[in-house]
Amino acid sequence: METVYQAFRVAVQRYPDHEFLHIPAHACRLYSSAAISLSYARAEEQVHDLRKYYQRMGYGRGHRVALMLQNRPDFFFHWFALNALGVSVVPINDEMAADEQAYIIEHSEACLLMYLPELAEKVSALAPLLQGRPDCVASTELQRLPPPPQLAAGEAVGTATECALLYTSGSTGKPKGCILSNEYYLLSGSRYVELGDLCTIEPGSDRLITPLPLVHMNAM
């Protein structure tokens, strides 16, 4: 396995009917009337459809896409679809002030901001600060997906490919962008499942819980 997407695909093949993601009713009450239970196979369908959209428009290695998708299944769908193509993601905290969001989006040189339709008002306030760049598209309006800037052909997607660009809190100055590769994510994930002892995880039967936001490395 050389990418996050490939690791996900391995799990899909091994456990298609197992739960990939479970969100308790209390945690998703603001956007769902019931708890969310999503199998690996169903998640892969969503990822596959999104991957086709992005691929058709020409997204690939060297591009970055900012994601303002909160702690929802959509975040994983877009992340894995983009990762399959070698595109890096830039998580954006929707609770940040508009000027803070604008700094990260501009500094990261993201060519697209993908956001939840419920956040349209926040994006409208953010747009003037971005001066028309990058394009902003709601996750329910993929037919409006614009083509990204053309890039010269690069190396094949692999472990060294940038997976995400995460920013520090900026407590001592402007936030710093941390370039994290596929290898970084794969090794971090392996660390969790290989701890053993009291933290031994049984493949195919145990699952992990996280209360953390997807704009942080730990939850991703």
Salt bridges, closest charged atoms under 4 A:
GLU19 OE2 - HIS22 ND1 3.12
GLU19 OE1 - ARG207 NH1 2.20
GLU44 OE2 - ARG9 NH1 3.47
GLU45 OE1 - ARG42 NH1 2.61
ASP94 OD2 - LYS122 NZ 3.52
GLU118 OE2 - ARG72 NH1 2.89
GLU141 OE1 - ARG144 NH1 2.95
GLU162 OE2 - ARG64 NE 2.69
